[in-house]
Amino acid sequence: MDEDAGEQGLGRRERDILALERRGFSGPGVKERAIREELGLAPVRYYQLLNALLDDPRALAHDPVTVNRLRRVRERRRTER
């Protein structure tokens, strides 16, 4: 966990990931560019961290709307496979 964890117990990077997920992106590649430029992460690593974050109760407490929406998307994709 990041050393600058907030009251919710999430580190800065975790909060930044959730903030990025709240935003809308206009086209292909825009989100991936934002991930690289704003967070300094490779998209693959970003999605690994995001997936783990969706199972973290601290993330749910911090941003329940975003986390629940992403959990539904993840579950739908799993059932489509």
PDB file of N, CA, C and O in Angstrom:
ATOM      1  N   MET A   1       0.848  -1.181   0.000  1.00  0.00           N
ATOM      2  CA  MET A   1       0.000   0.000   0.000  1.00  0.00           C
ATOM      3  C   MET A   1       0.890   1.239   0.000  1.00  0.00           C
ATOM      4  O   MET A   1       1.983   1.240   0.566  1.00  0.00           O
ATOM      5  N   ASP A   2       0.401   2.281  -0.641  1.00  0.00           N
ATOM      6  CA  ASP A   2       1.180   3.515  -0.709  1.00  0.00           C
ATOM      7  C   ASP A   2       1.304   4.139   0.671  1.00  0.00           C
ATOM      8  O   ASP A   2       0.429   3.986   1.524  1.00  0.00           O
ATOM      9  N   GLU A   3       2.416   4.851   0.871  1.00  0.00           N
ATOM     10  CA  GLU A   3       2.643   5.471   2.172  1.00  0.00           C
ATOM     11  C   GLU A   3       1.713   6.640   2.441  1.00  0.00           C
ATOM     12  O   GLU A   3       1.541   7.028   3.596  1.00  0.00           O
ATOM     13  N   ASP A   4       1.102   7.220   1.395  1.00  0.00           N
ATOM     14  CA  ASP A   4       0.203   8.346   1.607  1.00  0.00           C
ATOM     15  C   ASP A   4      -1.259   7.896   1.567  1.00  0.00           C
ATOM     16  O   ASP A   4      -2.096   8.539   0.933  1.00  0.00           O
ATOM     17  N   ALA A   5      -1.553   6.809   2.236  1.00  0.00           N
ATOM     18  CA  ALA A   5      -2.916   6.290   2.271  1.00  0.00           C
ATOM     19  C   ALA A   5      -3.843   7.286   2.951  1.00  0.00           C
ATOM     20  O   ALA A   5      -3.491   7.905   3.956  1.00  0.00           O
ATOM     21  N   GLY A   6      -5.016   7.425   2.391  1.00  0.00           N
ATOM     22  CA  GLY A   6      -5.999   8.341   2.951  1.00  0.00           C
ATOM     23  C   GLY A   6      -6.794   7.675   4.055  1.00  0.00           C
ATOM     24  O   GLY A   6      -6.468   6.583   4.520  1.00  0.00           O
ATOM     25  N   GLU A   7      -7.849   8.366   4.460  1.00  0.00           N
ATOM     26  CA  GLU A   7      -8.690   7.858   5.540  1.00  0.00           C
ATOM     27  C   GLU A   7      -9.285   6.494   5.209  1.00  0.00           C
ATOM     28  O   GLU A   7      -9.432   5.647   6.089  1.00  0.00           O
ATOM     29  N   GLN A   8      -9.620   6.286   3.962  1.00  0.00           N
ATOM     30  CA  GLN A   8     -10.238   5.027   3.559  1.00  0.00           C
ATOM     31  C   GLN A   8      -9.238   3.888   3.510  1.00  0.00           C
ATOM     32  O   GLN A   8      -9.632   2.732   3.354  1.00  0.00           O
ATOM     33  N   GLY A   9      -7.970   4.182   3.636  1.00  0.00           N
ATOM     34  CA  GLY A   9      -6.964   3.147   3.587  1.00  0.00           C
ATOM     35  C   GLY A   9      -6.424   2.880   2.195  1.00  0.00           C
ATOM     36  O   GLY A   9      -5.532   2.049   2.026  1.00  0.00           O
ATOM     37  N   LEU A  10      -6.952   3.574   1.192  1.00  0.00           N
ATOM     38  CA  LEU A  10      -6.441   3.401  -0.164  1.00  0.00           C
ATOM     39  C   LEU A  10      -5.261   4.340  -0.378  1.00  0.00           C
ATOM     40  O   LEU A  10      -5.263   5.476   0.097  1.00  0.00           O
ATOM     41  N   GLY A  11      -4.265   3.860  -1.089  1.00  0.00           N
ATOM     42  CA  GLY A  11      -3.131   4.695  -1.434  1.00  0.00           C
ATOM     43  C   GLY A  11      -3.472   5.621  -2.585  1.00  0.00           C
ATOM     44  O   GLY A  11      -4.520   5.491  -3.218  1.00  0.00           O
ATOM     45  N   ARG A  12      -2.589   6.538  -2.843  1.00  0.00           N
ATOM     46  CA  ARG A  12      -2.799   7.521  -3.912  1.00  0.00           C
ATOM     47  C   ARG A  12      -3.022   6.830  -5.260  1.00  0.00           C
ATOM     48  O   ARG A  12      -3.937   7.194  -5.998  1.00  0.00           O
ATOM     49  N   ARG A  13      -2.197   5.844  -5.580  1.00  0.00           N
ATOM     50  CA  ARG A  13      -2.345   5.167  -6.875  1.00  0.00           C
ATOM     51  C   ARG A  13      -3.706   4.505  -6.991  1.00  0.00           C
ATOM     52  O   ARG A  13      -4.334   4.587  -8.047  1.00  0.00           O
ATOM     53  N   GLU A  14      -4.177   3.855  -5.947  1.00  0.00           N
ATOM     54  CA  GLU A  14      -5.482   3.199  -5.978  1.00  0.00           C
ATOM     55  C   GLU A  14      -6.597   4.222  -6.186  1.00  0.00           C
ATOM     56  O   GLU A  14      -7.518   3.993  -6.970  1.00  0.00           O
ATOM     57  N   ARG A  15      -6.510   5.348  -5.481  1.00  0.00           N
ATOM     58  CA  ARG A  15      -7.518   6.407  -5.653  1.00  0.00           C
ATOM     59  C   ARG A  15      -7.461   6.981  -7.070  1.00  0.00           C
ATOM     60  O   ARG A  15      -8.499   7.285  -7.658  1.00  0.00           O
ATOM     61  N   ASP A  16      -6.260   7.129  -7.615  1.00  0.00           N
ATOM     62  CA  ASP A  16      -6.104   7.642  -8.980  1.00  0.00           C
ATOM     63  C   ASP A  16      -6.685   6.680 -10.012  1.00  0.00           C
ATOM     64  O   ASP A  16      -7.272   7.115 -11.002  1.00  0.00           O
ATOM     65  N   ILE A  17      -6.527   5.388  -9.789  1.00  0.00           N
ATOM     66  CA  ILE A  17      -7.091   4.388 -10.705  1.00  0.00           C
ATOM     67  C   ILE A  17      -8.615   4.497 -10.714  1.00  0.00           C
ATOM     68  O   ILE A  17      -9.231   4.502 -11.779  1.00  0.00           O
ATOM     69  N   LEU A  18      -9.218   4.585  -9.539  1.00  0.00           N
ATOM     70  CA  LEU A  18     -10.673   4.708  -9.473  1.00  0.00           C
ATOM     71  C   LEU A  18     -11.140   6.016 -10.112  1.00  0.00           C
ATOM     72  O   LEU A  18     -12.171   6.043 -10.784  1.00  0.00           O
ATOM     73  N   ALA A  19     -10.396   7.089  -9.911  1.00  0.00           N
ATOM     74  CA  ALA A  19     -10.752   8.377 -10.518  1.00  0.00           C
ATOM     75  C   ALA A  19     -10.701   8.281 -12.043  1.00  0.00           C
ATOM     76  O   ALA A  19     -11.567   8.825 -12.729  1.00  0.00           O
ATOM     77  N   LEU A  20      -9.705   7.602 -12.566  1.00  0.00           N
ATOM     78  CA  LEU A  20      -9.591   7.452 -14.012  1.00  0.00           C
ATOM     79  C   LEU A  20     -10.765   6.630 -14.547  1.00  0.00           C
ATOM     80  O   LEU A  20     -11.280   6.914 -15.628  1.00  0.00           O
ATOM     81  N   GLU A  21     -11.183   5.625 -13.802  1.00  0.00           N
ATOM     82  CA  GLU A  21     -12.310   4.784 -14.231  1.00  0.00           C
ATOM     83  C   GLU A  21     -13.636   5.541 -14.223  1.00  0.00           C
ATOM     84  O   GLU A  21     -14.561   5.159 -14.941  1.00  0.00           O
ATOM     85  N   ARG A  22     -13.747   6.586 -13.441  1.00  0.00           N
ATOM     86  CA  ARG A  22     -14.974   7.388 -13.405  1.00  0.00           C
ATOM     87  C   ARG A  22     -15.131   8.239 -14.666  1.00  0.00           C
ATOM     88  O   ARG A  22     -16.239   8.654 -15.003  1.00  0.00           O
ATOM     89  N   ARG A  23     -14.041   8.495 -15.349  1.00  0.00           N
ATOM     90  CA  ARG A  23     -14.071   9.368 -16.526  1.00  0.00           C
ATOM     91  C   ARG A  23     -14.559   8.627 -17.759  1.00  0.00           C
ATOM     92  O   ARG A  23     -14.429   7.408 -17.861  1.00  0.00           O
ATOM     93  N   GLY A  24     -15.121   9.381 -18.688  1.00  0.00           N
ATOM     94  CA  GLY A  24     -15.505   8.819 -19.975  1.00  0.00           C
ATOM     95  C   GLY A  24     -14.393   9.082 -20.985  1.00  0.00           C
ATOM     96  O   GLY A  24     -13.733  10.120 -20.935  1.00  0.00           O
ATOM     97  N   PHE A  25     -14.195   8.155 -21.885  1.00  0.00           N
ATOM     98  CA  PHE A  25     -13.153   8.309 -22.898  1.00  0.00           C
ATOM     99  C   PHE A  25     -13.788   8.233 -24.270  1.00  0.00           C
ATOM    100  O   PHE A  25     -14.637   7.380 -24.530  1.00  0.00           O
ATOM    101  N   SER A  26     -13.368   9.132 -25.146  1.00  0.00           N
ATOM    102  CA  SER A  26     -14.053   9.342 -26.420  1.00  0.00           C
ATOM    103  C   SER A  26     -13.757   8.318 -27.500  1.00  0.00           C
ATOM    104  O   SER A  26     -14.584   8.125 -28.390  1.00  0.00           O
ATOM    105  N   GLY A  27     -12.626   7.665 -27.457  1.00  0.00           N
ATOM    106  CA  GLY A  27     -12.332   6.747 -28.547  1.00  0.00           C
ATOM    107  C   GLY A  27     -11.253   5.757 -28.183  1.00  0.00           C
ATOM    108  O   GLY A  27     -10.720   5.778 -27.074  1.00  0.00           O
ATOM    109  N   PRO A  28     -10.932   4.884 -29.130  1.00  0.00           N
ATOM    110  CA  PRO A  28      -9.917   3.869 -28.863  1.00  0.00           C
ATOM    111  C   PRO A  28      -8.545   4.499 -28.644  1.00  0.00           C
ATOM    112  O   PRO A  28      -8.149   5.424 -29.353  1.00  0.00           O
ATOM    113  N   GLY A  29      -7.847   3.993 -27.673  1.00  0.00           N
ATOM    114  CA  GLY A  29      -6.496   4.469 -27.400  1.00  0.00           C
ATOM    115  C   GLY A  29      -6.421   5.644 -26.454  1.00  0.00           C
ATOM    116  O   GLY A  29      -5.359   5.904 -25.889  1.00  0.00           O
ATOM    117  N   VAL A  30      -7.515   6.363 -26.262  1.00  0.00           N
ATOM    118  CA  VAL A  30      -7.494   7.545 -25.402  1.00  0.00           C
ATOM    119  C   VAL A  30      -7.265   7.137 -23.945  1.00  0.00           C
ATOM    120  O   VAL A  30      -6.462   7.747 -23.239  1.00  0.00           O
ATOM    121  N   LYS A  31      -7.971   6.111 -23.511  1.00  0.00           N
ATOM    122  CA  LYS A  31      -7.821   5.650 -22.131  1.00  0.00           C
ATOM    123  C   LYS A  31      -6.418   5.100 -21.892  1.00  0.00           C
ATOM    124  O   LYS A  31      -5.800   5.392 -20.868  1.00  0.00           O
ATOM    125  N   GLU A  32      -5.921   4.309 -22.827  1.00  0.00           N
ATOM    126  CA  GLU A  32      -4.585   3.732 -22.674  1.00  0.00           C
ATOM    127  C   GLU A  32      -3.522   4.821 -22.599  1.00  0.00           C
ATOM    128  O   GLU A  32      -2.567   4.710 -21.830  1.00  0.00           O
ATOM    129  N   ARG A  33      -3.688   5.872 -23.399  1.00  0.00           N
ATOM    130  CA  ARG A  33      -2.751   6.997 -23.355  1.00  0.00           C
ATOM    131  C   ARG A  33      -2.812   7.689 -21.990  1.00  0.00           C
ATOM    132  O   ARG A  33      -1.778   8.044 -21.425  1.00  0.00           O
ATOM    133  N   ALA A  34      -4.024   7.879 -21.463  1.00  0.00           N
ATOM    134  CA  ALA A  34      -4.186   8.493 -20.141  1.00  0.00           C
ATOM    135  C   ALA A  34      -3.540   7.628 -19.055  1.00  0.00           C
ATOM    136  O   ALA A  34      -2.924   8.150 -18.125  1.00  0.00           O
ATOM    137  N   ILE A  35      -3.681   6.321 -19.175  1.00  0.00           N
ATOM    138  CA  ILE A  35      -3.073   5.402 -18.206  1.00  0.00           C
ATOM    139  C   ILE A  35      -1.558   5.588 -18.198  1.00  0.00           C
ATOM    140  O   ILE A  35      -0.943   5.682 -17.136  1.00  0.00           O
ATOM    141  N   ARG A  36      -0.972   5.638 -19.373  1.00  0.00           N
ATOM    142  CA  ARG A  36       0.491   5.799 -19.473  1.00  0.00           C
ATOM    143  C   ARG A  36       0.954   7.174 -18.989  1.00  0.00           C
ATOM    144  O   ARG A  36       1.893   7.284 -18.200  1.00  0.00           O
ATOM    145  N   GLU A  37       0.281   8.217 -19.473  1.00  0.00           N
ATOM    146  CA  GLU A  37       0.732   9.583 -19.197  1.00  0.00           C
ATOM    147  C   GLU A  37       0.436  10.034 -17.773  1.00  0.00           C
ATOM    148  O   GLU A  37       1.281  10.654 -17.126  1.00  0.00           O
ATOM    149  N   GLU A  38      -0.756   9.728 -17.285  1.00  0.00           N
ATOM    150  CA  GLU A  38      -1.172  10.232 -15.981  1.00  0.00           C
ATOM    151  C   GLU A  38      -0.729   9.350 -14.819  1.00  0.00           C
ATOM    152  O   GLU A  38      -0.408   9.846 -13.740  1.00  0.00           O
ATOM    153  N   LEU A  39      -0.715   8.049 -15.047  1.00  0.00           N
ATOM    154  CA  LEU A  39      -0.387   7.129 -13.958  1.00  0.00           C
ATOM    155  C   LEU A  39       0.997   6.511 -14.098  1.00  0.00           C
ATOM    156  O   LEU A  39       1.523   5.931 -13.148  1.00  0.00           O
ATOM    157  N   GLY A  40       1.584   6.635 -15.280  1.00  0.00           N
ATOM    158  CA  GLY A  40       2.909   6.062 -15.499  1.00  0.00           C
ATOM    159  C   GLY A  40       2.919   4.544 -15.472  1.00  0.00           C
ATOM    160  O   GLY A  40       3.908   3.925 -15.080  1.00  0.00           O
ATOM    161  N   LEU A  41       1.813   3.951 -15.891  1.00  0.00           N
ATOM    162  CA  LEU A  41       1.686   2.490 -15.878  1.00  0.00           C
ATOM    163  C   LEU A  41       1.461   1.969 -17.285  1.00  0.00           C
ATOM    164  O   LEU A  41       0.882   2.653 -18.129  1.00  0.00           O
ATOM    165  N   ALA A  42       1.922   0.760 -17.527  1.00  0.00           N
ATOM    166  CA  ALA A  42       1.550   0.062 -18.756  1.00  0.00           C
ATOM    167  C   ALA A  42       0.092  -0.365 -18.598  1.00  0.00           C
ATOM    168  O   ALA A  42      -0.322  -0.745 -17.503  1.00  0.00           O
ATOM    169  N   PRO A  43      -0.691  -0.308 -19.675  1.00  0.00           N
ATOM    170  CA  PRO A  43      -2.098  -0.705 -19.560  1.00  0.00           C
ATOM    171  C   PRO A  43      -2.316  -2.092 -18.966  1.00  0.00           C
ATOM    172  O   PRO A  43      -3.262  -2.288 -18.204  1.00  0.00           O
ATOM    173  N   VAL A  44      -1.467  -3.050 -19.296  1.00  0.00           N
ATOM    174  CA  VAL A  44      -1.620  -4.401 -18.737  1.00  0.00           C
ATOM    175  C   VAL A  44      -1.516  -4.358 -17.210  1.00  0.00           C
ATOM    176  O   VAL A  44      -2.330  -4.967 -16.515  1.00  0.00           O
ATOM    177  N   ARG A  45      -0.531  -3.648 -16.695  1.00  0.00           N
ATOM    178  CA  ARG A  45      -0.353  -3.528 -15.244  1.00  0.00           C
ATOM    179  C   ARG A  45      -1.530  -2.783 -14.617  1.00  0.00           C
ATOM    180  O   ARG A  45      -2.002  -3.149 -13.541  1.00  0.00           O
ATOM    181  N   TYR A  46      -1.996  -1.748 -15.290  1.00  0.00           N
ATOM    182  CA  TYR A  46      -3.143  -0.981 -14.812  1.00  0.00           C
ATOM    183  C   TYR A  46      -4.352  -1.900 -14.614  1.00  0.00           C
ATOM    184  O   TYR A  46      -5.009  -1.863 -13.574  1.00  0.00           O
ATOM    185  N   TYR A  47      -4.631  -2.720 -15.621  1.00  0.00           N
ATOM    186  CA  TYR A  47      -5.800  -3.598 -15.523  1.00  0.00           C
ATOM    187  C   TYR A  47      -5.612  -4.686 -14.470  1.00  0.00           C
ATOM    188  O   TYR A  47      -6.590  -5.126 -13.866  1.00  0.00           O
ATOM    189  N   GLN A  48      -4.390  -5.124 -14.240  1.00  0.00           N
ATOM    190  CA  GLN A  48      -4.122  -6.064 -13.140  1.00  0.00           C
ATOM    191  C   GLN A  48      -4.436  -5.407 -11.802  1.00  0.00           C
ATOM    192  O   GLN A  48      -5.089  -6.006 -10.947  1.00  0.00           O
ATOM    193  N   LEU A  49      -3.971  -4.178 -11.626  1.00  0.00           N
ATOM    194  CA  LEU A  49      -4.221  -3.455 -10.373  1.00  0.00           C
ATOM    195  C   LEU A  49      -5.706  -3.156 -10.198  1.00  0.00           C
ATOM    196  O   LEU A  49      -6.247  -3.286  -9.100  1.00  0.00           O
ATOM    197  N   LEU A  50      -6.358  -2.758 -11.281  1.00  0.00           N
ATOM    198  CA  LEU A  50      -7.787  -2.459 -11.222  1.00  0.00           C
ATOM    199  C   LEU A  50      -8.575  -3.703 -10.833  1.00  0.00           C
ATOM    200  O   LEU A  50      -9.471  -3.623  -9.993  1.00  0.00           O
ATOM    201  N   ASN A  51      -8.263  -4.835 -11.417  1.00  0.00           N
ATOM    202  CA  ASN A  51      -8.983  -6.066 -11.111  1.00  0.00           C
ATOM    203  C   ASN A  51      -8.838  -6.431  -9.632  1.00  0.00           C
ATOM    204  O   ASN A  51      -9.807  -6.836  -8.990  1.00  0.00           O
ATOM    205  N   ALA A  52      -7.639  -6.287  -9.105  1.00  0.00           N
ATOM    206  CA  ALA A  52      -7.431  -6.566  -7.677  1.00  0.00           C
ATOM    207  C   ALA A  52      -8.189  -5.556  -6.815  1.00  0.00           C
ATOM    208  O   ALA A  52      -8.721  -5.901  -5.760  1.00  0.00           O
ATOM    209  N   LEU A  53      -8.230  -4.320  -7.272  1.00  0.00           N
ATOM    210  CA  LEU A  53      -8.902  -3.261  -6.524  1.00  0.00           C
ATOM    211  C   LEU A  53     -10.405  -3.517  -6.423  1.00  0.00           C
ATOM    212  O   LEU A  53     -11.029  -3.158  -5.424  1.00  0.00           O
ATOM    213  N   LEU A  54     -10.985  -4.128  -7.442  1.00  0.00           N
ATOM    214  CA  LEU A  54     -12.419  -4.404  -7.424  1.00  0.00           C
ATOM    215  C   LEU A  54     -12.802  -5.385  -6.323  1.00  0.00           C
ATOM    216  O   LEU A  54     -13.958  -5.421  -5.901  1.00  0.00           O
ATOM    217  N   ASP A  55     -11.846  -6.176  -5.858  1.00  0.00           N
ATOM    218  CA  ASP A  55     -12.115  -7.133  -4.780  1.00  0.00           C
ATOM    219  C   ASP A  55     -11.727  -6.585  -3.411  1.00  0.00           C
ATOM    220  O   ASP A  55     -11.837  -7.290  -2.408  1.00  0.00           O
ATOM    221  N   ASP A  56     -11.279  -5.345  -3.364  1.00  0.00           N
ATOM    222  CA  ASP A  56     -10.806  -4.740  -2.119  1.00  0.00           C
ATOM    223  C   ASP A  56     -11.955  -3.979  -1.446  1.00  0.00           C
ATOM    224  O   ASP A  56     -12.496  -3.046  -2.040  1.00  0.00           O
ATOM    225  N   PRO A  57     -12.336  -4.356  -0.225  1.00  0.00           N
ATOM    226  CA  PRO A  57     -13.439  -3.667   0.452  1.00  0.00           C
ATOM    227  C   PRO A  57     -13.165  -2.176   0.678  1.00  0.00           C
ATOM    228  O   PRO A  57     -14.103  -1.385   0.777  1.00  0.00           O
ATOM    229  N   ARG A  58     -11.900  -1.792   0.761  1.00  0.00           N
ATOM    230  CA  ARG A  58     -11.574  -0.367   0.919  1.00  0.00           C
ATOM    231  C   ARG A  58     -11.964   0.422  -0.326  1.00  0.00           C
ATOM    232  O   ARG A  58     -12.407   1.566  -0.227  1.00  0.00           O
ATOM    233  N   ALA A  59     -11.800  -0.193  -1.503  1.00  0.00           N
ATOM    234  CA  ALA A  59     -12.191   0.465  -2.753  1.00  0.00           C
ATOM    235  C   ALA A  59     -13.708   0.621  -2.809  1.00  0.00           C
ATOM    236  O   ALA A  59     -14.220   1.658  -3.231  1.00  0.00           O
ATOM    237  N   LEU A  60     -14.415  -0.414  -2.382  1.00  0.00           N
ATOM    238  CA  LEU A  60     -15.875  -0.344  -2.360  1.00  0.00           C
ATOM    239  C   LEU A  60     -16.347   0.766  -1.422  1.00  0.00           C
ATOM    240  O   LEU A  60     -17.288   1.492  -1.745  1.00  0.00           O
ATOM    241  N   ALA A  61     -15.710   0.899  -0.281  1.00  0.00           N
ATOM    242  CA  ALA A  61     -16.075   1.956   0.663  1.00  0.00           C
ATOM    243  C   ALA A  61     -15.748   3.341   0.098  1.00  0.00           C
ATOM    244  O   ALA A  61     -16.477   4.302   0.344  1.00  0.00           O
ATOM    245  N   HIS A  62     -14.663   3.439  -0.653  1.00  0.00           N
ATOM    246  CA  HIS A  62     -14.223   4.727  -1.201  1.00  0.00           C
ATOM    247  C   HIS A  62     -15.108   5.196  -2.351  1.00  0.00           C
ATOM    248  O   HIS A  62     -15.443   6.378  -2.427  1.00  0.00           O
ATOM    249  N   ASP A  63     -15.489   4.289  -3.242  1.00  0.00           N
ATOM    250  CA  ASP A  63     -16.243   4.660  -4.441  1.00  0.00           C
ATOM    251  C   ASP A  63     -17.188   3.519  -4.841  1.00  0.00           C
ATOM    252  O   ASP A  63     -16.936   2.814  -5.818  1.00  0.00           O
ATOM    253  N   PRO A  64     -18.271   3.343  -4.084  1.00  0.00           N
ATOM    254  CA  PRO A  64     -19.150   2.200  -4.326  1.00  0.00           C
ATOM    255  C   PRO A  64     -19.794   2.193  -5.712  1.00  0.00           C
ATOM    256  O   PRO A  64     -19.981   1.123  -6.292  1.00  0.00           O
ATOM    257  N   VAL A  65     -20.131   3.348  -6.247  1.00  0.00           N
ATOM    258  CA  VAL A  65     -20.787   3.389  -7.555  1.00  0.00           C
ATOM    259  C   VAL A  65     -19.862   2.849  -8.640  1.00  0.00           C
ATOM    260  O   VAL A  65     -20.257   1.989  -9.427  1.00  0.00           O
ATOM    261  N   THR A  66     -18.641   3.349  -8.679  1.00  0.00           N
ATOM    262  CA  THR A  66     -17.679   2.910  -9.695  1.00  0.00           C
ATOM    263  C   THR A  66     -17.316   1.442  -9.517  1.00  0.00           C
ATOM    264  O   THR A  66     -17.301   0.682 -10.485  1.00  0.00           O
ATOM    265  N   VAL A  67     -17.023   1.043  -8.289  1.00  0.00           N
ATOM    266  CA  VAL A  67     -16.612  -0.344  -8.040  1.00  0.00           C
ATOM    267  C   VAL A  67     -17.740  -1.312  -8.385  1.00  0.00           C
ATOM    268  O   VAL A  67     -17.493  -2.336  -9.021  1.00  0.00           O
ATOM    269  N   ASN A  68     -18.958  -1.011  -7.982  1.00  0.00           N
ATOM    270  CA  ASN A  68     -20.073  -1.906  -8.305  1.00  0.00           C
ATOM    271  C   ASN A  68     -20.329  -1.970  -9.806  1.00  0.00           C
ATOM    272  O   ASN A  68     -20.636  -3.040 -10.331  1.00  0.00           O
ATOM    273  N   ARG A  69     -20.208  -0.840 -10.507  1.00  0.00           N
ATOM    274  CA  ARG A  69     -20.384  -0.839 -11.963  1.00  0.00           C
ATOM    275  C   ARG A  69     -19.328  -1.720 -12.626  1.00  0.00           C
ATOM    276  O   ARG A  69     -19.644  -2.524 -13.503  1.00  0.00           O
ATOM    277  N   LEU A  70     -18.087  -1.567 -12.206  1.00  0.00           N
ATOM    278  CA  LEU A  70     -17.006  -2.363 -12.801  1.00  0.00           C
ATOM    279  C   LEU A  70     -17.120  -3.842 -12.437  1.00  0.00           C
ATOM    280  O   LEU A  70     -16.764  -4.706 -13.239  1.00  0.00           O
ATOM    281  N   ARG A  71     -17.608  -4.135 -11.246  1.00  0.00           N
ATOM    282  CA  ARG A  71     -17.834  -5.540 -10.872  1.00  0.00           C
ATOM    283  C   ARG A  71     -18.897  -6.173 -11.767  1.00  0.00           C
ATOM    284  O   ARG A  71     -18.767  -7.327 -12.173  1.00  0.00           O
ATOM    285  N   ARG A  72     -19.956  -5.408 -12.073  1.00  0.00           N
ATOM    286  CA  ARG A  72     -21.005  -5.927 -12.965  1.00  0.00           C
ATOM    287  C   ARG A  72     -20.447  -6.186 -14.361  1.00  0.00           C
ATOM    288  O   ARG A  72     -20.745  -7.215 -14.968  1.00  0.00           O
ATOM    289  N   VAL A  73     -19.645  -5.264 -14.867  1.00  0.00           N
ATOM    290  CA  VAL A  73     -19.031  -5.440 -16.186  1.00  0.00           C
ATOM    291  C   VAL A  73     -18.146  -6.680 -16.187  1.00  0.00           C
ATOM    292  O   VAL A  73     -18.201  -7.489 -17.113  1.00  0.00           O
ATOM    293  N   ARG A  74     -17.337  -6.826 -15.154  1.00  0.00           N
ATOM    294  CA  ARG A  74     -16.441  -7.981 -15.063  1.00  0.00           C
ATOM    295  C   ARG A  74     -17.234  -9.284 -15.025  1.00  0.00           C
ATOM    296  O   ARG A  74     -16.884 -10.248 -15.707  1.00  0.00           O
ATOM    297  N   GLU A  75     -18.290  -9.313 -14.236  1.00  0.00           N
ATOM    298  CA  GLU A  75     -19.100 -10.527 -14.115  1.00  0.00           C
ATOM    299  C   GLU A  75     -19.786 -10.865 -15.434  1.00  0.00           C
ATOM    300  O   GLU A  75     -19.857 -12.032 -15.818  1.00  0.00           O
ATOM    301  N   ARG A  76     -20.289  -9.852 -16.122  1.00  0.00           N
ATOM    302  CA  ARG A  76     -20.932 -10.075 -17.423  1.00  0.00           C
ATOM    303  C   ARG A  76     -19.933 -10.660 -18.416  1.00  0.00           C
ATOM    304  O   ARG A  76     -20.272 -11.579 -19.162  1.00  0.00           O
ATOM    305  N   ARG A  77     -18.718 -10.145 -18.435  1.00  0.00           N
ATOM    306  CA  ARG A  77     -17.700 -10.665 -19.346  1.00  0.00           C
ATOM    307  C   ARG A  77     -17.333 -12.103 -19.005  1.00  0.00           C
ATOM    308  O   ARG A  77     -17.084 -12.915 -19.897  1.00  0.00           O
ATOM    309  N   ARG A  78     -17.299 -12.413 -17.723  1.00  0.00           N
ATOM    310  CA  ARG A  78     -16.977 -13.789 -17.313  1.00  0.00           C
ATOM    311  C   ARG A  78     -18.057 -14.764 -17.763  1.00  0.00           C
ATOM    312  O   ARG A  78     -17.751 -15.874 -18.198  1.00  0.00           O
ATOM    313  N   THR A  79     -19.319 -14.355 -17.662  1.00  0.00           N
ATOM    314  CA  THR A  79     -20.409 -15.260 -18.043  1.00  0.00           C
ATOM    315  C   THR A  79     -20.528 -15.394 -19.555  1.00  0.00           C
ATOM    316  O   THR A  79     -21.067 -16.387 -20.044  1.00  0.00           O
ATOM    317  N   GLU A  80     -20.028 -14.401 -20.311  1.00  0.00           N
ATOM    318  CA  GLU A  80     -20.066 -14.479 -21.777  1.00  0.00           C
ATOM    319  C   GLU A  80     -19.013 -15.423 -22.335  1.00  0.00           C
ATOM    320  O   GLU A  80     -19.119 -15.854 -23.483  1.00  0.00           O
ATOM    321  N   ARG A  81     -18.008 -15.749 -21.550  1.00  0.00           N
ATOM    322  CA  ARG A  81     -16.944 -16.627 -22.048  1.00  0.00           C
ATOM    323  C   ARG A  81     -17.374 -18.073 -22.110  1.00  0.00           C
ATOM    324  O   ARG A  81     -16.589 -18.934 -22.508  1.00  0.00           O
TER     325      ARG A  81
END
